[in-house]
Amino acid sequence: MVRNFEEACDLPDMGISKFELSQMRKEPALNPFSKLDLEFLGLSCVPELLQHLLNPFRSKATLKILHVRQSASDLRHYASWAMKPTERSSIGYPNSELGFRDKFYQFLKWVFGPDGISSLQIVLFGDFAYGGRVAQKNVLLCRDPGSDNHFRVTNAVDAEWIEVRNGYRSVIAAGFIRVVEQLSGDARKSNVAFTTSVAAALDFEAVCTYDLR
C-alpha cells in the first residue's frame, strides 16, 4: 500500500537510508544511541531496523523499557508492524507467539534472548496516548526467563503493566515530538527517552528528550 504523506503517519524506516545503516554497522560510533544511557526508549520504527539501532544497549545496563510506537493514525490506515490481523484474542492480545508477524517475533526473541539486551524488562507496542485509544492494537510483553522464548505476553491487570504505567505514564502516553533540542553534556548522562516519527528528528544530534527522574 502506498503511504499518503499528506496525512499524519509514521515513517517506518525513520528516514534512515541503506547507506546510513551500513555505515552504522561498520562504525558503531555513528549509531545515534551509542553515547546515550537511556532507561526508557520510544521509537516509531519497523522491527527489522530495531536490532541495528539498539545494538549499543547490548553492552550497557540501562535500558529497561522499549516502546515500539506505531501511532493510532497509522494503524487506522496501515497494517500493524507487530501483529497479524487474524490472530487476535478477545481483549486484543495475540493468543500466542503465532499472532505476531515474523519480523516482530524474531526481534522479540533476539532482544529478550541471550544475545539481546540483558537489562530490558518490558517491550510495549502501539499507541498509548489518550488512554490507549487503540488498545485493541496495543500489546505488552515482559521478560520471562522460564519461557523458551524468554518473554511472555501480559495484559493491563498484570503487575508488570501496573508498575510501568505508574512509573512511566507521561512518556508512554507521549504523542509525536514535543520538544526537539540539542543534547547537552548533562543531558547525555541523564535518563532520557527518545521518541520520533519524522526523519528530521533523527539527525544523530537532535533528539526529543524526556527526563525520567
C-alpha positions as CSV (number, residue, x, y, z in Angstrom):
1,M,0.0,0.0,0.0
2,V,1.3,3.5,-0.9
3,R,1.6,5.7,2.1
4,N,-0.2,9.0,2.0
5,F,2.2,11.6,3.5
6,E,-0.5,14.3,3.4
7,E,-2.0,12.8,6.5
8,A,-0.3,12.1,9.8
9,C,1.5,8.8,9.6
10,D,4.7,7.2,10.8
11,L,7.9,6.8,8.8
12,P,8.6,3.1,9.2
13,D,12.3,3.4,8.4
14,M,12.7,6.7,10.3
15,G,14.3,8.1,7.1
16,I,17.4,6.0,7.6
17,S,18.9,5.1,4.2
18,K,20.5,1.8,3.5
19,F,23.9,3.6,3.2
20,E,23.5,5.2,6.6
21,L,22.5,1.8,8.1
22,S,25.6,0.1,6.5
23,Q,27.8,2.9,7.9
24,M,26.4,2.3,11.4
25,R,27.2,-1.4,11.1
26,K,30.8,-0.6,10.0
27,E,31.3,2.1,12.6
28,P,29.2,1.7,15.7
29,A,30.1,5.1,17.0
30,L,27.8,6.6,14.2
31,N,24.8,5.0,15.9
32,P,22.7,7.8,17.5
33,F,22.3,5.8,20.7
34,S,26.0,4.8,21.2
35,K,26.6,7.7,23.6
36,L,23.2,7.7,25.3
37,D,22.4,5.8,28.6
38,L,18.6,5.5,28.4
39,E,16.2,3.8,30.8
40,F,13.1,4.3,28.6
41,L,13.2,4.5,24.8
42,G,10.4,5.1,22.4
43,L,10.8,4.7,18.6
44,S,8.5,4.7,15.6
45,C,10.4,2.1,13.7
46,V,9.7,-1.2,11.9
47,P,11.1,-4.3,13.7
48,E,13.7,-5.2,11.0
49,L,15.6,-2.0,11.8
50,L,15.3,-2.1,15.6
51,Q,18.1,-4.6,16.2
52,H,20.6,-2.5,14.3
53,L,19.6,0.7,16.1
54,L,19.5,-0.9,19.6
55,N,22.9,-2.7,19.3
56,P,24.7,-0.2,21.6
57,F,22.4,-1.2,24.5
58,R,23.8,-4.8,24.5
59,S,26.9,-3.5,26.2
60,K,25.0,-1.3,28.7
61,A,22.9,-2.0,31.7
62,T,20.5,1.0,31.5
63,L,17.6,0.3,29.1
64,K,14.6,-1.2,30.9
65,I,11.6,-0.4,28.7
66,L,11.3,-0.2,25.0
67,H,8.2,1.3,23.3
68,V,7.8,0.5,19.7
69,R,5.3,3.2,18.8
70,Q,3.0,2.8,15.8
71,S,0.6,5.7,16.0
72,A,-3.2,5.4,16.1
73,S,-3.4,7.3,12.8
74,D,-1.0,4.9,11.2
75,L,-2.8,1.8,12.5
76,R,-6.1,3.1,11.1
77,H,-4.7,3.0,7.6
78,Y,-1.9,0.5,7.5
79,A,-1.1,-2.9,8.8
80,S,0.3,-3.4,12.3
81,W,4.1,-3.8,12.3
82,A,3.7,-6.4,15.2
83,M,0.6,-8.4,14.9
84,K,-1.3,-10.4,12.3
85,P,-4.9,-9.3,11.8
86,T,-6.4,-12.8,12.1
87,E,-4.6,-13.9,15.3
88,R,-6.3,-11.9,18.0
89,S,-7.8,-12.7,21.4
90,S,-11.0,-11.1,22.5
91,I,-9.0,-8.5,24.5
92,G,-6.7,-7.5,21.7
93,Y,-3.6,-9.5,22.6
94,P,-2.2,-12.3,20.4
95,N,-3.2,-15.8,21.6
96,S,0.4,-16.9,21.3
97,E,3.6,-16.1,19.5
98,L,1.8,-17.3,16.3
99,G,-0.1,-14.0,16.5
100,F,3.0,-11.9,15.8
101,R,4.3,-11.0,12.4
102,D,7.5,-12.9,11.8
103,K,9.9,-10.0,11.9
104,F,8.5,-8.7,15.2
105,Y,8.6,-12.2,16.7
106,Q,12.2,-12.6,15.6
107,F,13.1,-9.2,17.1
108,L,11.4,-10.2,20.4
109,K,13.4,-13.4,20.6
110,W,16.6,-11.5,20.0
111,V,16.1,-8.6,22.3
112,F,14.9,-10.8,25.2
113,G,17.3,-13.6,24.4
114,P,20.9,-14.3,25.4
115,D,22.3,-12.2,22.6
116,G,20.0,-9.3,23.1
117,I,19.7,-6.6,25.7
118,S,20.0,-8.1,29.2
119,S,18.7,-5.1,31.1
120,L,15.5,-4.9,29.1
121,Q,12.4,-5.9,31.0
122,I,9.4,-4.6,29.0
123,V,8.5,-4.1,25.4
124,L,5.4,-2.1,24.6
125,F,3.9,-1.9,21.1
126,G,1.3,0.5,19.8
127,D,-0.1,3.9,20.7
128,F,-0.9,4.5,24.4
129,A,-1.8,8.2,24.0
130,Y,-5.2,9.5,25.2
131,G,-5.7,6.5,27.4
132,G,-4.7,3.9,24.8
133,R,-7.3,4.9,22.2
134,V,-6.4,1.9,20.0
135,A,-6.0,-0.6,22.9
136,Q,-7.1,-3.5,20.8
137,K,-4.0,-3.0,18.7
138,N,-1.5,-2.5,21.6
139,V,0.5,-5.2,23.2
140,L,2.7,-5.5,26.3
141,L,5.5,-8.1,26.7
142,C,7.8,-8.7,29.6
143,R,10.9,-10.8,30.2
144,D,10.3,-14.3,31.3
145,P,13.5,-16.4,31.8
146,G,11.4,-19.5,32.3
147,S,9.9,-19.3,28.8
148,D,11.5,-20.9,25.7
149,N,11.3,-17.5,24.0
150,H,12.5,-15.6,27.1
151,F,9.3,-13.4,27.1
152,R,5.6,-13.6,27.6
153,V,2.5,-11.6,26.6
154,T,0.9,-9.8,29.6
155,N,-2.1,-7.6,30.0
156,A,-3.4,-4.5,31.7
157,V,-4.2,-6.2,35.0
158,D,-0.8,-7.8,35.5
159,A,1.7,-6.3,38.0
160,E,4.3,-5.6,35.3
161,W,1.9,-3.3,33.4
162,I,0.7,-1.5,36.5
163,E,4.3,-0.8,37.5
164,V,5.2,0.5,34.1
165,R,2.0,2.6,33.8
166,N,2.6,4.2,37.2
167,G,6.3,4.9,36.7
168,Y,6.3,6.0,33.1
169,R,2.8,7.2,32.4
170,S,3.9,10.5,30.8
171,V,6.4,9.1,28.3
172,I,4.2,6.1,27.4
173,A,1.4,8.5,26.5
174,A,3.7,10.9,24.7
175,G,2.4,11.7,21.2
176,F,4.7,12.9,18.4
177,I,7.6,15.2,19.1
178,R,7.1,17.7,21.8
179,V,10.5,19.3,22.1
180,V,13.5,18.8,19.8
181,E,16.7,20.0,21.3
182,Q,20.4,19.5,21.1
183,L,21.6,17.2,23.8
184,S,24.0,18.9,26.2
185,G,26.7,17.0,28.0
186,D,24.5,16.8,31.1
187,A,21.5,15.5,29.2
188,R,23.6,12.8,27.7
189,K,24.3,11.5,31.2
190,S,20.7,11.6,32.4
191,N,17.9,9.1,31.9
192,V,16.0,10.3,28.9
193,A,13.6,8.9,26.4
194,F,13.7,9.4,22.7
195,T,10.5,9.3,20.6
196,T,10.1,10.3,17.0
197,S,8.0,9.8,13.9
198,V,9.8,12.1,11.5
199,A,13.3,11.6,9.9
200,A,14.4,15.2,10.8
201,A,14.5,14.3,14.5
202,L,17.0,11.6,13.8
203,D,19.8,13.9,12.8
204,F,22.1,11.9,15.1
205,E,22.4,15.1,17.2
206,A,18.9,16.5,17.6
207,V,16.5,14.3,19.6
208,C,13.4,14.6,21.6
209,T,14.1,14.1,25.3
210,Y,12.1,13.5,28.4
211,D,13.8,13.5,31.8
212,L,12.6,10.4,33.7
213,R,14.0,11.4,37.1
